[in-house]
Amino acid sequence: MPNYGKVDLVPFNDAEYLRWSEGFAFRRRRERQREGKVRIEPAALSIISFAAEFGVRSILSRHFHLGDRRILRYQDPEHDDHHRGRHRFRELDAVAFTGDKATAVFEFKLSGLGSASAVSRAAKQLRSAAEMIRQGYGHTPKVAVVLIHAGEGHPDLGKPGGRYGVRPVPLEKVRLDHLPDQPIPCFIFSMKEAIEEARRIGHQVDHELERRAAREGKHGLQSAKPRRLRLPRLPIGELLTAISWMTRSLIQAVGHVTRKVTRRRTSSHHAPYRRRRRSGRGYRR
């Protein structure tokens, strides 16, 4: 992992972070316009997950002391940020503190089916964030994955072994200093209890949007039914006629050019004609 030098945890309303995020959003819009991409309306499950994250933070705050400083400010040596005096930022979903010391980092994942790939990605991101905090503050915080399960039944978390393996842990029976390092603990919340907590702390969540999100989550995020795309009707007969005419014209043009540039060659089995002199009566030599 590269050396990020001085790494700081700054609050969400940090002025430099707000300028950076506004510039990042502006660059993304310009990039979409340049490539001709159309902004797609997000699914209901993606919209309502924003409120669900607030609900999960409220539940976690009953067991851990969550702080406002959850934005990592760092400099990437691969982009020569040290010499340019430029900072980059990385948002963490939740950070627990003991005094002024960041002691635990949480990564939220929303999954319709609770796929093992989602929690594995979260585990890799947590290991990276913990290493950045170690470089900046000299200690490695505990890490934990938080899965917001929008599907039915029990989520599939994959095998608990390995560096990025996770194991489900009940939140009520865990202490911050007793969080295991490996496999990474995973706290599981249903979408329903996360939304109910968000409503309890004052967030307005549309009930119809919640029902749509439940339908999408039942079949998984990737299987959510897209909006039907209507294509304009085309005159197929006229289109095929035009293509045929253009193809015939192209073949004729290629043949004409080929005849012009290709030299005629005499066949090897035909000898060139040469008139022979005849001798005899009536002929002069």
Secondary structure, 3 states (H helix, E strand, C coil): CCCCCCCEEEECCCHHHHHHHHHHHHHHHHHHHHHCCCCCCCCHHHHHHHHHHHHHHHHHCCCCCECCEEEEEECCHHHCHHHHCCCEEEECCEEEEECCEEEEEEEEEEECCCCHHHHHHHHHHHHHHHHHHHHHHCCCCEEEEEEEECCCCCCCCCCCCCCCCEEECCHHHCCHHHCCCCCEEEEEEEHHHHHHHHHHCCCCCCHHHHHHHHHHHHHCCCCCCCCCCCCCCCCHHHHHHHHHHHHHHHHHHHHHHHHHHCCCCCCCCCCCCCCCCCCCCCCCC
